[in-house]
């Protein structure tokens, strides 16, 4: 008997597959036309499918009802996404990029990250009630790294190709990749101080000296330096092995393309087993893997790596939308919502922008002030912040007194959960909408202005009938008077003088205006034999030939023949063309011909 199997696995597959399928149908429209980031869209989809709405995705059920298990799932999911992303980020950089641009990177990763850490910590310390500065340093360290996943929205796609120079794209990729791994020293300096000096070191021994010893020895020596060496060595060995296999035609195209992703999985697993910084090791391995630029050039036109990247991004941000503690933003005993909003605004504005703007003249890749504002503003907080949040919660869970978590540490965990999640959501929304809103603000006033100008230009000028009639009457009276006066003047002169004056240049009416001859040309030309048609070419007469100016039956003036001696006729030239008649004026018509000409026009 067929039955419905509505299990969590089936629901998750249907929901995730359906969303990615529907998004794929309009993905170009969303990303390349509306400039919406896929992180924002998938976050909203996760909220819709979460237990807060449709309840298709039930994260707590997948974790067997344990919040601790849910934290572990989120931690390792973000590790996976960051590891793959950072290997791909390292592969995207040109040959020996870290060596060539070490000056700019050291400025951004050293003083830059320190300034971001201190600034974020000061804002959080000032707005969270009853919160110590050392605790604020731990929270600020989690939001210090810029997120490589969200940074892809400004370094890839049509917007980046048109508006962001290549050198600027590369420095953003390199910085976001390196500072994700270098967030460990900032975070663990604060965590070791909290563990050994907080609450007077209750439950711990050694004090501040033990904290600094662990920070230098374990964090810098074992975590950072070991991960750099391990990543560089693994990446170089992988490059040489792939060269060897490719030269001997041992590797097929599919395995060649997926090699970087499998390298990321290998480094994540091995670094995780030894407890080193797997995130930084992945970025260093990716850059060492393409140190000679061979693999990058071979795969730059391939779409497999961006496809895997997109699937991971959509999945992790949908997960964020489902597991985010939305209710804690409004209902908590730590910080009211209006203070959270102020923290979000101040951190997004002052965390990174002032330092980058002040130091952009020392960074060759940032050539203009507007580029400094752009780079300073787009330092998103996302997957890396959530990753460091759950690293911190895992560390704080071991700070106990008599088997119970210490009270100050428990409160710190609650503050970190609320503040870091809120800042991550704010960054995803603000940075996801910044480009489309900026485009809208740029084009909307121009569109409105053009629409108003076109509507104004299309309106006809006012037409007044009375003015038009008066102007016509004045023009008609003027033509009639000038024609009659000119006819009377010619009548007083001899025929020869009239003929010469009618052809002279500069002849004027009595009112001083140049007089133009008025002709009446008929609709047809008469042949010599009386038939209508084209005039037959004849030799031009030596003396002007004239015909009578009396119209023919059809209203046309007759064509002058060779034996005619009439003035004012239409004559034929030697080439068969029609020569306009010399104007003649009969004083007896009283200017009627001029009036008739105007009426016919």
Secondary structure, 3 states (H helix, E strand, C coil): CCCCCCCHHHHHHHHHHHHHHHHHHCHHHHHHHCCCCHHHHHHHHHHHHCCCCCCCCCHHHHCCCCHHHHHHHHHHHHHHHHHHHHHHHHHHCCCCHHHHCHHHHHHHHHHHHHHHHHHHHHHHHHHCCCCCHHHHHHHHHHCCCCCHHHHHHHHCCHHHHHHCCHHHHHHHHHHHHHHHHCHHHHHHHHHHHHHHHHHHHCCCCCHHHHHHHHHHHHHHHHHHHHHHHHHHHHHHHHHHHHHHHHHCCCCCHHHHHCHHHHHHHHHHHHHHHHCCCHHHHHHHHHHHHCCCCHHHHHHCCCCHHHHHHHHHHHHHHHHHHHHCCHHHHHCCCCCCHHHHHHHHHHHHHHCCHHHHHHHHHHCCCCCCHHHHHHHHHCCCCCHHHHHHHHHHHHHHCCCEECCEECHHHHHHHHHHHHHHHHHHHHHHHHHHHHHHHHHHHHHHHHHHHHHHHHHHHHCCCCCCHHHHHHHHHHHHHHHHHHHHHHHHHHHHCCHHHHHHHHHCCCCECCCCCECCCCCCCCCCCECCCCCECCCCCCCCCCCCCCCCCCCCCCCCCCECCCCCCCCCCEEECCCCCEECCCCCCCHHHCCHHHHHHHHHC
